[in-house]
Amino acid sequence: MITIFSLAFSFASVAAEKEPIRLQVVGGLAGVTQFTRLEQPFWEHEITERTGGRVIATITPNDGGGLRGQEMLRLMQLGVVPFGTGLVSVVSAEEPELNAVDLPILNPDMATLKKTVAAFRAHLVTLLRDKWDIELLAIYAYPAQVLFCRSAFRGLDDMAGRRVRTSSVAQSDLMKALGAIPVVVPFADVVDAVRQGVVDCAITGTLSGYEIGLGDVTTHVHGMAISWGLSFFGANVTAWEALPQDVRTQIRAGLAGLEGRIWQQADADTMRGLDCNTGAIACGRPQARRLVVTPKSEADAARRLNLLSGIILPRWIERCGAACANAWNAYLAELHATTAKAE
């Protein structure tokens, strides 16, 4: 595997020999639209065209090639992964401050998510560079993760007593606060878990839930996002600075465009997921079963703010520490009308 030392040497040699610069990239999750239609074509074709053939890249999915997503920060810091993608919900176990932008129920819609990321982005740049020797180059979003249930519910408070599939500690904190019983279930097993009654509800993406057949075993889906599955793309600082300046400029410009397309796709896929689960004409596919959307209500909006200030934010600060409380108050408190208190 290429390290930053051999990579820096190869860049120097490349400059002398005028050979193409070859990059090894770790991308997002395999098999989803973001990877197959956007990330993979960008690195395998677009970046070569943008640089006039000077850069040739290969890309491996985050959940492929034997890499552990939980160790991505450390792997990038060491240069084992010179250019890589960190899934925030996964790497936040090692660096919980990253999760500030995607705490459960923090961003009930895409518009709020964009404001949150914009407000915190400069701090993420500093955090990743100063603590992890990672140059932040892009921030990506997956479609909204929402509640699917096998029986009717009117809103968040109807989760009390239900067993709910979760995929992170923070999601489990939320469900406990609502009186639900969180159950960690791998994505591949979600449909069987609902079918067999292991869980009554599941939190997952609107479109991915549709694609795996969750609509065949549930009856209702919530219209409010629980979280979004953010990720960041970055480079080991030594590997990044070893690239020629003009190449870095071209890569940054290309990634800015890629980021914009990924966010547009996430927004479109969120709506497409709801359309397909409910049998809307916009889906373009006839549905044997149609889920009922439980709309966002005023009660949910009020409950969301109380949960954020009373449970989600304090529990995050417990895991993250005073530095996270300070960062929240500096960048996000005004936007979300909630102040963090250091324990």
C-alpha positions in Angstrom: 0.0 0.0 0.0 1.3 3.5 -0.9 2.3 5.7 2.1 2.9 9.4 2.2 6.7 8.9 2.0 6.6 6.8 -1.2 3.8 9.1 -2.5 5.9 12.3 -2.0 8.9 10.6 -3.7 6.7 9.5 -6.6 5.4 13.0 -7.1 8.9 14.4 -7.2 9.9 11.7 -9.7 6.8 12.4 -11.7 7.6 16.1 -12.0 11.0 15.2 -13.3 9.9 12.5 -15.7 6.6 14.2 -16.8 4.8 11.0 -16.0 1.1 11.1 -14.9 0.5 11.6 -11.2 -1.3 8.5 -9.9 -3.6 8.8 -7.0 -5.3 6.1 -4.9 -8.6 7.3 -3.5 -11.0 5.8 -0.9 -14.5 7.0 -1.6 -17.9 6.6 -0.1 -20.1 3.5 0.3 -20.2 1.0 -2.5 -23.3 0.4 -4.6 -25.1 3.7 -3.8 -25.8 6.4 -6.3 -23.2 8.8 -4.8 -20.4 6.3 -5.5 -21.5 4.7 -8.8 -22.8 7.8 -10.6 -20.8 10.6 -9.1 -17.6 9.8 -7.2 -16.4 6.9 -9.4 -16.8 8.8 -12.7 -15.2 11.9 -11.2 -12.0 10.1 -10.2 -11.8 7.6 -13.0 -12.5 10.0 -15.9 -13.3 13.7 -15.0 -10.1 14.5 -13.0 -8.0 13.1 -15.8 -9.8 15.3 -18.4 -9.6 18.4 -16.1 -5.9 18.0 -15.7 -5.1 17.3 -19.3 -4.0 13.7 -18.4 -1.6 14.8 -15.6 -3.7 13.0 -12.9 -4.8 9.4 -13.1 -6.8 8.1 -10.2 -8.3 4.8 -9.0 -11.0 4.7 -6.4 -12.0 2.1 -3.8 -15.3 2.2 -1.8 -15.1 3.0 1.9 -16.6 -0.5 2.7 -14.3 -2.3 0.3 -10.7 -3.3 0.1 -10.4 -4.6 3.6 -10.3 -1.1 5.2 -12.0 -0.3 8.5 -14.1 2.8 8.2 -13.8 3.3 12.0 -10.0 3.8 11.5 -10.2 6.2 8.6 -9.0 9.3 10.5 -5.9 7.4 11.8 -5.2 5.9 8.4 -5.3 9.3 6.7 -3.2 10.8 9.4 -0.5 8.2 8.9 -0.7 8.5 5.2 -1.8 4.9 4.7 -4.8 6.4 3.0 -3.5 9.6 1.3 -6.9 10.6 -0.1 -10.0 9.3 1.6 -13.6 9.7 2.7 -14.6 9.6 6.3 -18.2 8.8 7.2 -19.1 11.1 10.0 -21.3 8.7 11.9 -18.5 6.1 11.8 -15.4 8.2 12.6 -17.1 10.3 15.2 -16.5 7.4 17.7 -12.9 8.5 17.6 -13.5 12.2 17.0 -17.0 13.1 18.3 -16.6 16.8 17.5 -17.2 16.0 13.8 -20.7 14.8 14.6 -21.8 18.4 15.5 -23.1 18.9 12.0 -25.3 15.8 11.9 -26.7 15.1 15.4 -30.1 13.4 15.3 -33.0 15.8 14.6 -30.6 18.7 14.3 -31.4 19.2 10.6 -35.1 18.2 9.9 -34.7 19.3 6.2 -32.1 19.9 3.6 -32.2 23.7 3.9 -31.3 23.5 7.6 -28.6 21.0 6.9 -26.9 23.4 4.4 -27.0 26.2 6.9 -25.5 24.0 9.6 -22.6 22.8 7.4 -21.9 26.3 6.1 -21.7 27.7 9.7 -19.4 24.9 11.0 -17.2 24.3 7.9 -14.3 26.6 8.8 -14.0 24.9 12.1 -14.0 21.5 10.5 -11.1 22.7 8.3 -9.1 23.7 11.3 -10.0 20.7 13.4 -9.0 18.1 10.7 -5.8 19.9 9.8 -4.5 20.8 13.3 -5.5 17.5 15.0 -5.4 14.9 12.2 -3.1 16.3 9.5 -6.0 16.1 7.0 -6.8 18.8 4.4 -10.6 19.1 4.1 -11.5 19.2 0.4 -15.2 18.4 0.3 -18.3 17.6 2.4 -20.9 15.2 1.1 -24.5 14.3 2.1 -26.5 11.1 1.7 -30.3 11.2 1.4 -32.3 11.8 4.6 -32.6 9.0 7.1 -36.2 8.7 8.4 -38.5 6.5 10.5 -40.2 3.6 8.8 -42.8 1.7 11.0 -44.9 -1.5 10.6 -47.9 0.3 12.1 -49.4 3.8 12.2 -47.8 6.6 14.2 -48.6 10.3 14.5 -45.2 11.6 15.3 -42.1 11.3 17.4 -43.9 10.7 20.7 -45.6 7.6 19.3 -42.2 5.8 19.3 -42.7 5.2 23.1 -42.6 1.4 23.8 -41.5 0.5 20.2 -38.4 -1.3 19.3 -36.5 0.9 16.8 -33.5 0.0 14.6 -30.7 2.6 15.0 -27.3 2.9 13.5 -25.4 5.2 15.9 -25.0 6.0 19.6 -26.7 9.4 19.1 -29.7 7.8 17.4 -30.0 5.4 20.3 -29.9 8.4 22.7 -32.8 9.9 20.8 -34.9 6.8 20.8 -34.4 6.3 24.6 -35.5 9.8 25.2 -38.7 9.1 23.3 -39.3 6.0 25.4 -38.4 3.6 22.6 -36.1 0.6 22.7 -33.1 1.1 20.4 -31.8 -2.0 18.6 -28.6 -1.9 16.6 -29.3 -3.8 13.3 -26.9 -4.0 10.3 -28.4 -2.3 7.2 -28.4 -5.6 5.3 -30.6 -7.2 8.0 -33.2 -4.4 8.4 -36.0 -5.9 6.3 -35.8 -9.3 8.0 -35.6 -7.6 11.5 -38.9 -5.8 10.7 -40.5 -8.8 9.1 -39.7 -11.1 12.0 -40.8 -8.5 14.7 -37.3 -8.0 16.0 -38.0 -4.3 15.6 -41.2 -2.3 15.1 -39.6 0.6 13.3 -36.3 1.4 11.5 -34.3 4.5 10.8 -32.7 4.5 7.4 -32.6 6.4 4.1 -35.8 7.2 2.2 -34.4 5.8 -1.0 -32.3 3.0 0.4 -35.2 1.9 2.5 -37.3 1.6 -0.7 -34.6 -0.1 -2.7 -34.1 -2.9 -0.1 -37.9 -3.5 0.1 -38.7 -1.9 3.5 -42.0 -0.8 2.0 -43.1 -4.4 1.8 -42.9 -4.9 5.6 -43.9 -1.4 6.9 -47.0 0.8 6.5 -45.9 4.3 7.5 -42.9 6.6 6.9 -42.1 9.9 8.6 -41.6 13.1 6.6 -39.0 14.5 8.9 -35.3 13.7 8.7 -33.7 12.2 11.7 -30.1 12.5 10.3 -28.4 12.7 6.9 -25.2 10.6 6.9 -22.7 13.3 6.2 -19.1 12.4 5.1 -16.0 14.4 4.4 -13.4 14.0 1.7 -9.8 15.0 2.5 -6.1 14.3 1.9 -3.2 13.7 4.2 -1.5 17.1 4.4 1.9 15.8 3.3 0.5 14.0 0.3 -1.6 17.0 -0.6 1.3 19.5 -0.4 3.5 17.2 -2.4 1.2 17.8 -5.4 2.0 20.7 -7.8 0.1 23.9 -6.9 -1.7 24.0 -10.2 -2.9 20.4 -9.8 -4.2 21.2 -6.3 -6.1 24.1 -7.7 -7.7 21.9 -10.4 -8.6 19.2 -7.9 -10.2 21.7 -5.6 -12.2 23.2 -8.4 -13.3 19.8 -9.5 -14.3 18.6 -6.0 -16.3 21.8 -5.5 -18.4 20.8 -8.5 -18.6 17.2 -7.3 -19.8 18.3 -3.9 -22.6 20.4 -5.4 -23.8 17.5 -7.6 -23.7 15.1 -4.6 -25.9 17.5 -2.5 -28.3 17.9 -5.4 -28.5 14.1 -5.8 -29.1 13.7 -2.0 -32.0 16.1 -2.1 -33.5 14.5 -5.2 -33.0 11.0 -3.8 -34.7 12.0 -0.5 -37.8 13.1 -2.4 -37.6 10.1 -4.8 -37.5 7.8 -1.9 -40.7 9.2 -0.4 -42.3 9.2 -3.9 -41.5 5.6 -4.5 -42.5 4.4 -1.0 -45.9 6.2 -1.3 -46.5 5.2 -4.9 -46.4 8.7 -6.3 -46.5 9.1 -10.1 -43.2 10.9 -9.9 -41.5 7.6 -9.0 -42.2 6.2 -12.4 -42.7 2.7 -11.1 -46.0 1.1 -10.1 -46.1 0.0 -6.5 -47.8 -3.1 -5.1 -47.9 -1.4 -1.6 -48.0 2.2 -0.7 -46.8 3.6 2.5 -48.6 6.5 4.3 -46.4 9.5 5.1 -46.7 10.8 8.6 -46.1 14.5 8.0 -44.0 16.8 10.1 -46.3 18.4 12.7 -46.1 21.4 15.0 -45.9 19.0 17.9 -42.9 17.3 16.3 -41.2 20.6 15.7 -41.6 21.6 19.3 -40.6 18.2 20.6 -37.5 18.3 18.3 -36.2 21.5 19.9 -36.8 20.2 23.5 -35.0 16.9 22.7 -32.1 18.7 21.0 -31.5 21.1 24.0 -32.4 18.6 26.8 -31.0 15.3 25.5 -29.1 15.2 22.2 -26.8 18.1 22.8 -26.0 17.4 26.5 -25.2 13.7 25.7 -23.0 14.7 22.8 -21.1 17.1 25.1 -20.6 14.3 27.6 -18.9 12.2 25.0 -17.1 15.1 23.4 -16.0 17.5 26.2 -15.7 21.2 26.9 -14.0 21.9 23.5 -17.1 20.7 21.7 -19.4 22.9 23.8 -17.2 25.9 23.0 -17.2 25.1 19.3 -21.0 24.6 19.3 -21.5 28.0 21.0 -19.1 29.7 18.7 -20.5 28.4 15.4 -24.0 26.8 15.9 -25.7 28.1 19.0 -27.2 31.2 17.3 -28.4 29.2 14.2 -30.1 26.6 16.3 -31.2 28.8 19.2 -29.6 26.4 21.7 -26.6 26.9 23.9 -24.3 24.1 25.0 -23.2 23.8 28.6 -19.8 22.2 29.3 -20.1 19.4 31.9 
